[in-house]
């Protein structure tokens, strides 16, 4: 994640330096400087991630359902979507065909829609990643109560 453009600066400096540097010592010094800049970029990324972790801790500890309950709500919506798409929808398709075959459901009536599974899985992938880390913490015995 390149929030402040350090990556493009490093690349530009590297191209200019390659054309100006002639000795091995100069090249080694330039490589060292590039590594220092890479390290600074990683420190900035880590600081951003740690700040987000602190915000997550504060949100999770809140007694307000609207602050701490949004992740579980999104999870339950995802579970409901998966249940509909992989259990309910196939059953409804079968019942729809059965109902139309016996003239219980009019022939011109459209069946229930299916969901965009790609978007649903994108949503759930992030949440399940957090759930996987939580399970790992529980397994190692470091999960908070």
C-alpha positions in Angstrom: 0.0 0.0 0.0 1.6 3.2 -1.2 -0.3 6.0 0.5 2.2 8.8 0.1 3.9 7.8 -3.1 7.2 6.7 -1.7 7.3 3.7 -4.2 7.2 6.0 -7.2 9.8 8.3 -5.7 12.1 5.3 -5.1 11.6 4.1 -8.7 12.3 7.6 -10.1 15.4 8.1 -7.9 16.7 4.6 -8.9 16.4 5.4 -12.7 18.2 8.7 -12.3 20.9 7.3 -10.1 21.6 4.4 -12.5 22.5 6.9 -15.2 24.7 9.0 -12.8 26.4 6.4 -10.7 29.6 4.9 -12.1 31.5 3.1 -9.3 30.5 0.0 -7.4 30.7 1.9 -4.1 28.2 4.4 -5.3 25.9 1.6 -6.5 26.1 -0.1 -3.1 25.4 3.2 -1.3 22.4 3.8 -3.6 21.1 0.3 -2.9 21.4 1.0 0.8 19.4 4.2 0.5 16.7 2.3 -1.5 16.5 -0.3 1.2 16.2 2.5 3.8 13.3 4.1 1.9 11.6 0.7 1.5 11.9 0.2 5.3 10.4 3.6 5.9 7.5 2.8 3.6 6.9 -0.5 5.5 7.0 1.3 8.8 4.3 3.7 7.6 2.2 0.8 6.4 2.6 -0.9 9.7 1.7 2.2 11.7 -1.5 2.5 9.5 -2.4 -1.1 10.1 -1.8 -0.8 13.9 -4.0 2.3 14.0 -6.8 0.4 12.3 -6.4 -2.5 14.8 -6.9 0.0 17.7 -10.0 1.4 16.0 -11.3 -2.2 15.6 -10.7 -2.9 19.3 -12.6 0.2 20.3 -15.5 -0.6 18.0 -15.6 -4.3 19.2 -15.7 -3.2 22.9 -18.6 -0.8 22.5 -21.9 -1.6 24.1 -23.8 0.1 21.3 -25.2 -2.4 18.9 -24.7 0.0 16.0 -21.0 0.3 16.7 -20.0 -3.3 17.7 -22.7 -5.1 15.9 -22.1 -4.2 12.3 -19.6 -7.0 11.6 -21.9 -9.7 13.0 -24.8 -8.2 11.0 -22.8 -8.3 7.8 -21.9 -11.9 8.6 -25.5 -12.9 9.1 -26.5 -11.2 5.9 -23.8 -13.1 4.1 -24.9 -16.4 5.7 -28.5 -15.7 4.7 -27.3 -14.9 1.2 -25.3 -18.1 1.0 -28.2 -20.2 2.4 -30.6 -18.6 -0.2 -28.2 -19.1 -3.1 -27.0 -22.6 -2.4 -30.0 -24.2 -0.6 -33.1 -22.1 -1.1 -32.6 -21.1 -4.7 -32.1 -24.7 -6.1 -35.1 -25.9 -4.1 -37.2 -23.0 -5.4 -36.1 -23.8 -9.0 -37.2 -27.4 -8.6 -40.5 -26.4 -6.9 -41.0 -23.8 -9.6 -40.6 -26.3 -12.4 -42.8 -28.8 -10.5 -45.5 -26.1 -9.9 -45.5 -25.0 -13.6 -45.6 -28.6 -14.8 -48.8 -29.2 -12.8 -50.3 -25.7 -13.6 -50.0 -24.5 -10.0 -47.7 -21.7 -11.0 -48.6 -19.8 -14.2 -46.3 -20.4 -17.2 -45.5 -16.7 -17.8 -44.4 -16.0 -14.2 -40.7 -15.7 -13.8 -38.9 -17.8 -11.1 -37.2 -16.1 -8.1 -33.8 -14.4 -9.0 -30.4 -15.8 -8.1 -27.8 -13.7 -6.3 -24.6 -12.3 -7.6 -22.3 -14.9 -5.9 -19.1 -13.0 -6.8 -20.1 -10.0 -4.8 -21.4 -12.1 -1.9 -18.1 -14.1 -1.8 -16.0 -10.9 -1.9 -18.0 -9.6 1.1 -17.7 -12.9 3.1 -14.0 -13.5 2.2 -12.9 -10.5 4.3 -15.1 -11.5 7.2 -14.1 -15.1 7.1 -10.4 -14.0 7.1 -11.1 -12.3 10.4 -13.0 -15.3 11.6 -10.1 -17.5 10.7 -7.7 -15.4 12.7 -10.1 -15.5 15.7 -10.2 -19.3 15.4 -6.4 -19.5 15.3 -6.2 -17.3 18.4 -8.7 -19.5 20.2 -6.8 -22.6 19.2 -3.5 -21.1 20.6 -5.3 -20.0 23.8 -4.6 -16.3 23.4 -8.2 -15.2 22.5 -9.7 -12.7 24.9 -12.9 -13.6 26.7 
